[in-house]
């Protein structure tokens, strides 16, 4: 398997622009997670999906952030409008629920977002 | 509530030294799972190990070993004879039913191995 695929790998945009990050999870995995990583705040869970349904979006910082998972093989995280403080590395991860949903996560390579 | 504390922000060693990365966790659940992930400079987090709360056996994988002690709520990670390629940020994580099995990550420990 190719692993979790994220695009783009790097994104530089100007404040106020819309940014869309994309993720393709590992085939067959039923959980998908979006994380944000910054030096100040570490690794933060933004939202996660189970079988394409958003379960918990309490980590989404504000209404400017939205995420969708239209099918089992694709998810997007959108920021509109973007702000400089959104600059971070955004990771997508997927996992396969075991009997007690304890299985490890597989992370994508991340998207490094810079908002000028 | 669950919490993972990695008190060591950064550790610097010289190649071939042994190094231990500490992880202390908090959870009220009796069934939980602990993980270690490695984030090399390339950026992608890589899974290293999973441990469940009912298995306190220590585990060794090559130069890596893990010491799980429920009595002190710790799950420490030791690298023996460190190498430059071990330089990375290491994250400890916890999942438990009380947290809907969604991982709680520590802040990570940056390990720098000098040649």
Interface residues (C-beta under 8 A of the other chain):
Chain A: X33 X42 X43 X45 X48 X55 X56 X89 X91 X93 X100 X101 X102 X103 X104 X105 X106 X107 X108 X109 X110 X112
Chain B: X31 X33 X35 X37 X42 X43 X44 X45 X46 X47 X50 X52 X91 X95 X97 X100 X101 X102 X103 X105 X107 X108
